[in-house]
Amino acid sequence: MTLQTNRREFLQTSAVAGVGFYVAGGVEAADETKPKNKLERLNIAAVGVGGKGSSDCDQAANYGNLVAICDIDENSRDRKAEKFPEAAKFFDFREMLEKMGKGIDAVVVSTPDHTHAVASIMAMKAGKHVYCQKPLCHNVAEARLMRKVATDNKVCTQMGNQGTAGDAFRTSVELVQSGALGKIKEVHLWTNRPIWPQAPKVTKRPEPRPVPAHVKWDLFLGPAPERPYAPGYHSFAWRGWRDFGTGALGDMACHTANMPYMGLKLGLPLAISGETDPYNPETFPGWAKVTFEFALPGTTEPIKVTWYEGQRDGKKLTPDLALLQGTEKGYSGSGSLIVAENATLYSPDDYGATRRLIGQGAKDIKNPAPSLPRRKSNNNDDQQKAEWVEAIVKNDPKIAMANFSYGAMLTESILLGNVAMVVGGNKRLVYDAENSKFTGASEYDKLLSREYRTGWKL
């Protein structure tokens, strides 16, 4: 598909197409279907129930029968099983899908990043609807495949960037899409991550230790290369290791970039470049600055979207303070900034929910009439599951605003930034979106995918 086709697909299959995407007059979200009769409810399986997976599991169970619990950590699995004693217990999601078969309608995947794709794709190919945590996957090739498999199998999907379900987020998107900001000049994104060990503090692998009895280490590794167990990987700290995680950019940009990305209908980048401090290539850098070049719909002149993470020379990396025009003494811990002709939109949070308009034209800008559905709940995390289940019940994948047609494209764009970090030196790579390769720089194409261990191939 061409870049134009990518953008057309993006507009046709995601909520950014506007109100026509939903039912006529679509500012009211339809009532969720929550039948009391257990036989009428979806049968849901949860893969990964520790950490974020714990709340994902509980929330999904609000909208269906939790029939299976799967986790490589026996302690996490069995703690959750105490709450859902009727659910079957598994360590291996491959075994779960094979044994449960048609007894599962939908699957929630909340594992470490490196197993998102293999679990989700296996479930979708088996005809299961899938809710998968952000980032949708571990690398660019997986993002493209997940989008295709979801479409080919006609399943309803949702990526777990829960801010998408928020009414305030949707108002921000509507404001950007209204054109009231005027000509867009540039976009900036920054984060308070990493909050886990990685470079420069991590210069080598942690010392191997005996595998604890409650951890199924081979199943944790999944498609990743074999390595000895160490407590520096499981749990949580895997985010800083390239074989398992996607670093600060992968972990948070599906939140922080979401509002500008959806609001501006960005599609896939034309080019990327990045710079970092020197770091152990098995981890992620201590600081990084990545620039994405996107073509806005209807224009040929690209805009730059710049990502900042970590600390450089002891100072948090953020955009130029002058962009705030004296309205703030410093930037928030995380946030986004859309610099435009009439006003600058400053959102000092990860979810695009809070916003301030800066500049002379700001006083004349009002929120447009709502065009996107409103969930009317303060619990965005729960409502994103409700929206996914509504899509399943109504057999309409488009109801889920972060469906894989949208979520995979956002994730693909973000994970290209991790490639830019590896290449470094602010080397500009032109991305051929139609063929998913770099123009005139084929030596870097290998960074778009990974090798998979036997038994874990996609």
C-alpha positions, 0 to 999 in steps of 0.5 A: 500500500502507498503512503496515500493508501495508508492514510486513506486506510487510517481515515476509513478504519479509525475514529479520526474519520469523524462523526460519520464513523459512528451512528448518526448524531454519534455523540452518545455512546450506545448503552453497553450490553452487560447481560446478567445471564452468564450464558449470554456473556462473552467468555474471556481469557486473560493472558498476563495477570500481574502488574497492569494485567491484574486490572485489565483482567478485573475490568474485562471480567465486568463485561464477560465470563472470565473462563481462563487465566494464563501467566508464566508466574505461578504466584501472579496466576494463582492470586488472580485465580483466588478471585476467579475460582471457576477460571481454568489456569494455564502457564502457556497461552498456546496450550490455553488456546488449543485446549479451550478452543471455542470455549473462548470468545475473546482474549486480553493480552497484558504480557511483556511487550515481546510476547504481545504479537505472538499471543495476539496473532495466535488468538486472532487466527483462532477467531478470538477478539483481542484486547492487547496492551500498549505498545501493540507489539515489539517491532515494526514488522509485528505491527504491520502483521497485527493490523493485517491479521485483525482485518483478515479475521474480521475480529474486534480489537482494542489497544490498551492506551486507555486515555482514548476512552476519555471524554476530555481526550476526545474533546482535545482531538475534536479541537485539533481536527476543527482547524481552529489552531490554524496551520500546524508548524511542529509537535513536541512530546516528552516523558518522565520515563524511564523509571526502570534500570537501563543505560547508563546505569546498566552496562552489562547483563545481571548475574544469572540466578537459579530460576524461582520455582514459581517462574516458568522462565522458558515461557517468559522468554517466548520468542526472544533469544535464550538467556539465563534467568536473572531478577533484573528482568522479571518483573517490570524491569524487562522494559529496559531490555531490548529483547523484551521491552521497547524502552521509554518511547515504546512504553509511553508514546502510545499514550503521549503521542495519541492525541496529536497523532489522532487529531492530526491524522498523521498516518506513517512517517516519511522519515526518522532521525535520532540522537542518544548518549552512548549506551549498552545496545542490549538496553535503551539510552539514558537520553534520546531525542527522536524526530519524525517527519509526517505529511499532514493530510492534504499537504506535501510539506512535512511537519516535524514531531520531536520526542524527548526522553531521559536526562542529558548532562543531569538535566531533563530533556524537553522542548525549548522553553520559549515555545511556552511563551512565558506562561510556564516556568518549566515543562510538566513531567510528561506531555505534548505541544502542538505549535500552530499559527493561531495558537499553541496547544499545551497538554501537560499530561500523558493522555491529552486530557488537560490542555491550555491554549497559548498565544494571541489567538487563544482567546478566540478559540472555543471547543467545537460541538462534540462529534465523537462518542462520549463514554460518560465515565471517569474510569477510562481504563474500564470504559476502554474494555466496555467499548471493545465489548460493545464492538464485539456484541455489535460485530462492528470493529470500528466502534473501538477507537483504538482498534488495531487498524489505528493502534498498529499504525500508531505503534509502527510509527513509534517503534520506528523511533527506536530504530532511529535511536539504534542508528543514531547520529541524527542520520535521516532515514527515509521510510518507504511505507508501502514496502516497509523498508528504508530508501537507500539504506537497506542495511537498516531494514533488519532493525524492523523485525527480529528472529524468533525462537522455534515454537514461537514464530508468527 
